[in-house]
């Protein structure tokens, strides 16, 4: 897997060697913005087997945000690997674990760990 640098000012999507990398450059994943993100990303995710979502800018997520992530996963091919990369806020990591979403999403600190998770 090649690493790719995205512009930090916008959301983006890049397909690199069969791995779709989505950059969510939003501080919040909530009911206020998930519909826009869903419309933007769902068509890109459909039929993909491996997805990495870069969330290093994220500091808040509500149930609509969790629903957005689950919806992306449902649109993917099976079998699938979906990595949430860069979640640095301990509250968000705890939210993922409390809701048991860590059983369906792989959590990664950065690109190097993401590559290891995808390759295994």
Secondary structure, DSSP 8 states (H G I E B T S, - for coil): -------TTS-EEEEETTEEEEE---SEESTTTHHHHHHHHHHHHTT-SEEEEE-TT--EE-HHHHHHHHHHHHHS-SS-EEEEE----HHHHHHHHHTTGGGTSEEESSHHHHHHHHH-
